[in-house]
Amino acid sequence: MKKKPYLSLQHSESVIVAAASNIFAAYIVSNHVGKDEQEAWMERSIQEAIWIATKTDEIVHSDEEMS
């Protein structure tokens, strides 16, 4: 029996995974991802999710940041 991988993601990492998954899915649905290009497009999706998260953090201030 194959051992299941164990992941312990922080909340911010989980948010990036969710955003990157949506971005990657959009690339797949729009036929941008070729047969042997999944890894490159996944990397691009992760980088874009990080960019979006960073810009959001710069612009939006949460309640915890105000105190």
Beta strands, then each sheet from edge to edge (+ up, - down):
end
